[in-house]
Amino acid sequence: MIVGAALIEMHVHGSQSLKAKRGVVRSIVGRVRNRFNISVAEVGGQGTWQSVQLGFAAAGSSAKIVRAELQRAIDFVESLGLAEVLQSDVEILTMPHEAPLIDESDADFERGRDED
């Protein structure tokens, strides 16, 4: 399994209050969620009027596809023009998936078939 995470740091130029910034953030988050198959959340800058950090996460079977999807989401946020993207970063993590997540004896126990 491949897991990708992206962080975008942005500046909301016209914002004069937290309420105004939240409106911009809500719009960006909603549009990203509707357009891409990724998770998105505001992960930093909640107490400031103009600074925003958004985190994206995606999972898949190919690092190339996961990285491309996250980069497309970043490019989309930039194209919206609602906030200036100051910096972005994408990280990819490969997680082993060959071994079963639970032991077979645990699975039998959970199904009520514990054999003593």
Residue pairs with C-beta under 8 A, 6 or more apart in sequence:
1 59
1 60
1 61
1 94
1 95
1 97
2 59
2 60
2 61
2 62
2 63
2 65
2 66
2 92
2 93
2 94
2 95
3 57
3 58
3 59
3 66
3 92
3 93
3 95
4 56
4 57
4 58
4 59
4 60
4 63
4 66
4 67
4 69
4 70
4 90
4 91
4 92
4 93
5 55
5 56
5 57
5 70
5 90
5 91
5 93
6 55
6 56
6 57
6 70
6 71
6 73
6 74
6 88
6 89
6 90
6 91
7 43
7 53
7 54
7 55
7 56
7 88
7 89
8 52
8 53
8 54
8 55
8 56
8 74
8 77
8 85
8 87
8 88
9 44
9 45
9 51
9 52
9 53
9 85
9 86
9 87
9 88
10 51
10 52
10 53
10 54
10 77
10 83
10 84
10 85
10 86
11 50
11 51
11 52
11 83
11 84
11 86
12 20
12 21
12 24
12 25
12 49
12 50
12 51
12 52
12 82
12 83
12 84
13 50
13 83
13 84
14 20
15 21
15 24
15 49
15 50
16 49
17 49
18 47
18 49
20 49
21 48
21 49
21 50
21 52
24 52
24 82
24 83
25 42
25 52
25 54
27 80
27 82
28 54
28 77
28 80
28 82
28 83
29 40
29 41
29 42
29 54
31 76
31 80
32 38
32 40
32 54
32 56
32 73
32 76
32 77
33 40
35 73
35 76
36 58
36 69
36 72
36 73
36 76
37 58
37 69
38 56
38 57
38 58
38 69
38 70
38 73
39 56
39 57
39 58
40 54
40 55
40 56
40 57
40 73
41 54
41 55
42 52
42 53
42 54
42 55
43 53
43 54
43 55
44 51
44 52
44 53
45 51
45 52
45 53
52 83
54 77
56 70
56 73
56 74
58 66
58 69
58 70
59 66
60 66
60 69
63 92
63 94
66 92
67 90
67 92
70 90
71 90
74 85
74 88
74 90
77 83
77 85
78 85
102 110
108 114
108 115
